[in-house]
Every structure is written in C-alpha cells, then in structure tokens.
Amino acid sequence: MTKRLQNYIGGEWVESAASATIPVIDPATCETLAECPDSTAADVDRAVKAAREGFAEWRATPVMVRAQYMHHFKVLMEANFDKLADMVVRENGKTIDEARGEVRRAVEAIDYGIGVPFLMRSDGMEDVSSGIDETTLRQPAGVFAAITPFNFPNMVPLWFLPTAITCGNTFILKPSPQTPVSAQLLYELLDELDLPPGVVNLVQGGVTSSMALMEHPGVTGVSFVGSTPVAKIVYETCTRHGKRVQAQGGAKNYIAVMPDANMEASVRNILGAAYGCAGQRCLAAAVVVGVGEAYDKLRDELVKQASKLRVGYGLNEQTQMGSVISAASRERIERMIARGVEEGAEVILDGRGHKVEGYENGTFVGPTILGEVKPGTTVATEEIFGPVLSLMRADDFDEAVEVINSSHYGNAASIFTSSGGYAREFKYRVNAGNIGVNIGVAAPSASFPFGGQKDSFFGDLHGQGSDSIEFYTERKIVIERWL
Ligand code: NAD
C-alpha cells in the first residue's frame, strides 16, 4: 500500500485530519511514491497553536544556542546528502547532478542562518540628548509560514527556515503537494535535532492549507514562492489579514547576446540556463535576443548543441535533461509551443511527443527552439516553465533593452558581451531584480536578497540576505535616561 504522509506538529509526527489525499507521482516512471494528505484548516490551526506555544521558550533560548541547532542540521544534511538528492530526482524528475546542486544550495542557506547571531545585532547611540541614550533592539516577531513550489523542494524551504528560526521565530512549512516527500525527509532530519516542541512544523497539502495559514490570526508573516497568479492571491490575502508577506512569483527571463560576445562560451551557458531542470527554474532563460549578426550565429550553434542533449531518467548519470513535473505540465508546454507556431514562430527544434526508451509513460518534453519570435506574442511574454527557448532579433542594443523592459515580469535578465560599456548600460537600464553579465542563470547566493521586480515579486522585503533579517524581526527603539 502507498504510504500516506504525516504532518509534523509540536515535535511529533501526526496524522492529518484530511480524508482527501493527493498522489505523489515520479514523473519519469509514473510510480506513485506516496499519498499527500490535503491538510485542513483544523490541521493548520493545530500547527499554529503548537508554534505559538513554542514561541516563548524559543525566543528566550540564547541566539548562539539557536545557531548551534542549525550547525547540527547542516551536519545531518551533509550526512544525508545523497538520500536527499535522490528523492528530489524521484519526485521532481530533474537530473541527479541538478538535484545535488540544489541540495548544495540548500546547505548554503543553512550557513546564512548560522550567521544570524552576527546579522541580528543592532545599533545605538549615546547622548542623543543630554544624558539620553537611544538603542535599536531587534526581536523575533512570532510565527512564520512558508508556502513553497515543486521545482526546488530542498532549496526553497531552506531559503526561509534556518534564518526564521535562528532569529527566534517558530515556523510552519507548507510545501508543494507535488514534492512533499523531500519536505518529509528534511523534517526527519530536523526531528533528530531535538528542538523544543513547536519550533518547526510541517503541514502537507494544497490550496486549503495555504489559505488557512494566510488567514490564521496566529501567523505573523508568510514567505511564498510560486507562480505569479498565486503570488498575487498570497499577497492580497496576507495583507488583508494584516500580515507581513514576501511573495516571489513567476518569470520570463530574457538574455541579450551582443555580436561581440564570445559565442562558444555564451551558447554553452545559455544552453544550461534554458534546459537545466527542463526549463523549470524561475531563473530559466526563456527568450534569447540576438543583437544584429549575433542572431544567426546563435541560432545555428544553439540548435547544434541542444539537439545533442541526452533526455532521460534523472537517476541515470548520463542524462542531461530530465522530465517535466507532470502530464498536465507537459500538455501545457506542448500547447504553448503550438500557440507559438500559430503566432508565426518557426519551430527550429521540436521537443513535442518526446519518448524515452524504457520510460515510455514518463512526462518528457525534448529541448525546443522557436525562432523569429515576435515581441508581444504569447511565447515572448508568458511563462512556459518547460524546455522551450524563444529566439528574437533586435537591430541594436537599445532595441534589445526595450524588448526586455516591455515584459510584465522582472525576475532576471542577462547580457552576453565583451564590452564593459554595454554591460554597464544593461545593469543601469534593465528592469529586472537579478542581472547576469555573461551568466545565464543569475541566481543570488544565500547572503544576497533574491531580487525580483514587477509581476515576479509582491512585497517589500525579499527572501534571503539582509532583507530576510528585516523580514523575520521586529525593531524596537529604546530611549533611556538614568538619573
Ligand atoms: P504554484 O504557484 O502552483 O504553487 C506554489 C505553492 O502554492 C504550492 O505550495 C501550492 O500548493 C500553493 N498553491 C497553489 N495554488 C494555490 C492557491 N490558489 N492558493 C493558495 N496556495 C496555492 O507554483 P509551482 O507550480 O509549484 O511552481 C512553479 C512556479 O514557481 C513558477 O511560476 C516559477 O517561476 C515559480 N518560482 C518562482 C521562484 C522565485 O524565486 N521567484 C522560485 C521558484 C519557482
């Protein structure tokens, strides 16, 4: 019988009150890995109560001790590195190398959390008036929740959890119901830490539990990562309920390639950016704008290299691109390709109907390249979230910047060039939160806030870096006179 997952509340594994479950399917083999309970508002209420009850003891636990728990967590993550990576492949479909990269990034996020004793310090000044001193205190703010997507089931939850709890808050994770087993593995490791009850909680489920967390008066703030339509719902719901919120949404990332770029190195990099994780990265390269004569060179080289990519089962070390997350995703991606064709794009490489020997029922889409894509068309503007690269022409640098800035998304944008002048203008003028210069995937490391503008981010303080310390703490100003 398929295993039904449990919630982790108040330091114990508990059954969800839900009767409904969501099957967790390995997208390459179609094997059902587990049943994810569609947790109810009652489950959320139980988790929030546990987190509230745990808060007083936890905030009074010395910050160095809180950080030590994260040291120990890191050690356990390293010891279980292969097991965690293996499960990411099985429930997400990406390649084992990509899964290892993700777990490495997750560990780096713990490193940042370990730095909280230094990062949470605040400032003060004597004699703001005669004999009066003024100090800023930074205090934990309460119970925080994170609602996370399927595409990085280890890394994204750990963008939040280590910093939130080391700042002295208690925490509830509601992961994607498409990749809940990875979350369960993370919590099995957290369980080994013997944290005080209620510090870390896990509620498995989908929309019902997300909404219940956002509407619960006991939750102080919510970190969300997922698609733009849901990010908007999260932002609106949380603000309506008086919560702080950071909602990272979807993307359509552009790459401009100047004629002076090193073409070979650029193509290698763009290939990884477009087809890594089968294009299911919020920082994936979606549109490449070839400036002037760069377009033809790029097209020929990209097609040559992309058609050689080995698509297959992620646990096979030879595989270079895995499956997409589900049959529904594959259908959506194939519909978007067809839409591109209707809108006049040329299909240079067609990944529709891709079959992998031995995995005939797997949800694979081969690398796809659409050429002569026009600004304003669906494939130029909407997120596809699959291995589809659109190629566009621009006569010059200014036209490329105009096309990029016309996007309603603003997650990332990159330029490939050997000119410092173009690079500088690109950084200066392009409206996107993460900018790459000769870098295809402009992913900020854990100590920098994860940028995101326009429809790619709703909120004020971003995830990661110094913003996360602000988000997870409350400031108090103390003005003192002692006679
Ligand atoms: P999704 O928006 O479908 O789901 C994200 C989370 O929200 C899940 O936990 C899901 O259960 C929950 N959810 C779904 N519908 C909801 C609703 N109506 N109300 C409340 N909660 C709801 O996203 P996904 O398909 O899991 O992930 C892919 C998306 O995430 C892509 O758009 C990608 O660009 C984006 N993403 C963004 C970033 C970033 O940092 N900006 C990072 C990773 C992924």
Residues whose N, C-alpha, C, O or C-beta is under 5 A from the ligand:
A	BS01	NAD	I147 T148 P149 F150 N151 K174 P175 S176 P177 G205 G206 V207 S210 M211 V225 G226 S227 T228 V230 Q248 G249 G250 A251 R281 C282 S456
